[in-house]
């Protein structure tokens, strides 16, 4: 594929927007926030310049992973209604550009993490990148267990923030990792049901595609319950108190209730939308309460 870019300001803006879009900006912003939370709640502080560089480098690394994911899945994206207008399947950017941008971004982000934070943080970031690109991306077409593989990489940013500030893994950093890991289960189960036919067209082996929507419905309240219990581990590690425990418990129990009640709905799309929207509300409540009560 050949692409001609004219010298007009509009085309340059559009090209820049498309290149940025490969990194999935909304996901990247989410990563910036969760990384910052990991740094903020750590018992040790770090210089603000080093902290900002660590946050930005983590975001750049995630954008690199997303860009390389878009490169690998460009043919799959072209078959799905939800993704067919992305820059690569729509032909607005040559594939080799995406590959180059992804590799270059990763090559900048990893050394920056070494210099701004420490080798542990850089190692965690590199591991997340490799798992996401080389394991999760191809496994999406193999079986539903790819969700757990991808969630492992997706839960890494707050742990990286914690490791950047403390130089170790453990404590509240591990709890944040577990919360983010478990949150992705009901969140993406609901999303996969909402776009089940689209995933089927793309050949993505989600749980609902492989085993049916009823199985996914039954799994969602189980994951929501596990998430609720895990979120309260911030108390025994001495990182939070009642100011966190009360809203985290209520939000978690609400998640379980929504998942359980929605699972009785006759309309799968209505159920999926309710559960998905609740998952979006749940995380800010829990993380916000943790920030207010972090010790």
Beta strands, then each sheet from edge to edge (+ up, - down):
end
